[in-house]
Amino acid sequence: MIAVGSDHGGLELKQAVIELLQNRGLECEDFGTNGSDSVDYPDFGAKVANAVSKGDVEKGVLICGTGIGMSIIANKFSGIRAALVHDEFTAQMSKEHNNANILVMGGRILSVEQGVRLVELWLDTKFEGGRHQNRLLKIAAAEQAE
């Protein structure tokens, strides 16, 4: 299951991402927003990040105007590795090297077509493990030290 959420700045791309996931036969849950009225991105980012953190869903996709706000709120939750991506290279590396469990994008930065392509690439990329797993363990240890 994949959680998807956006604010008003990411609504159009969020709708396209949900369509992509459904077309690929993947189960997803829409955490909103569902309208074009101005809303606060932390409300929606927190819902998705909390669901991933608790293990209610396997991964998530978050979208706001730039992606910056969503990545900040998501990374406040335990066990979250939310990666803000802008192109194919960053989308691939976010999974291959960082095993990002939340993909974050800017709906005002990327076209719908670009954003959908980045989600496809992220979904299709496998985590390399090895030396990268050791780095993730260090991140987890730092998180526990708080």
N, C-alpha and C positions, 0 to 999 in steps of 0.2 A: 504494500500500500504506500502511496506517495501523497504527502500533504502538499497542497498548493495554496499560496496566499499572496495578496497584493494590496496595495493602497490604490487610490484613484489613478496615480501616475503609471501604474503597471497593469491596469485592468484589461486592456486590449491584448497585451501579450499573455497575461494569465489565461484568458479565454482560449487563446490559440494553443497554449501548453496543455490545457486540459483536453482539448480536442486531439492533440498529438498522443497523449497518454492513452486515451480511450481507443483511438485507432490502432494503437499497438497492443491492445488487449490488457493494459495495465489498470489496476484498480487505483483510483485516486479520490481524495477527499478535498473539497473546496472549502477553505476556511475564510473566504471573502477577501475583499469587499466585492459587492455585486452591483455597485452603481458608480456613477461618475462624480457624485458629490465628494467634496474634500473630506478626507478622513485622516486619522493619525496612524502612520505606518507601524509604530510599536505595538498597537493593539493586535494587528494581524500577524506581524512577525513573531510575537510572543506565543500566539496560539500554535503556529506551525512548529516553532522551535521546541515548545513544551511537549508537543505530541511526539516529535522525534526523540527528544531527550528521555522521555518516559518509556519509549519503545512501543507506543501505540501504533506508530507507522515506521516504516523502514528508512525513509528519506523524505526530503522536502525540496520544494522550489519556492523561492520568494522573489517578488518583484516590486520595486517602488520606482520613483522617477529616475534616480541615479544608481540605486542598489546599495548605496553607502549606508543609509539608515537601517535598512533591513539586515545588512551584514553585522552592524554593530549590535542591534538588539538580539539577533539570533545567537551570536557568540557569547552572550551573557549566560546561556543555559549550559548545564553540565553535559559534557560529552558531545557537544555540538562543534562541528568543524564546517562552518559556513564559509563558502568561498565566493567572493564577488568576481565574476568573469566578464571579459569584454570581447573575447575573440576565441577562435578555435583552439589556439595553443593554451590559453589559460583554462578553458573548459576541460581540455584533456588532462593537463597537469593537475588540476584540482582533484581529479579522481585517481590518476595514475600514481602520483607522488604523495598526495595529502589525504586520500580517501575521504574527500568532502562528503558529508552526509546531507548537506543542504547546499543547493546551487542558488546563487543570488545574481540577479541581473537588473539592469536599469532599463525600464520601459521607455524612457525618453532618450536613451543612449543608443539602443539597438532597434533595428526594424523588427517587425514581427517575424519575418523570414529568418533573420539572423538569430534571434532569440530561440526560435524553434530548432534551428540547426545546432545551437549550443547545447540544448537539452538532449537532443538525439545523441550527440557526441559524448556527453557526460554519462548518459545511460549505457552506452555501448562500450565505454572504456573500463578496463579492469584495473584494480589496485595492484601495483607491482609488489608490494610487501618488501621483504629484505631490509636493506638499510633504511627504507622509508618507514617501516614498522617501528624500528628503534626510535625514530624521531617522533612518531605519534605517541609512543610510550612516554617520552620526555614531556610532551605537551600535557598528557593525562596526569603525570606526576605533578607538574606545575599547577594544574587545576586543583588537585587534591591538597596542595600546600596552602591554599588561600585561607 
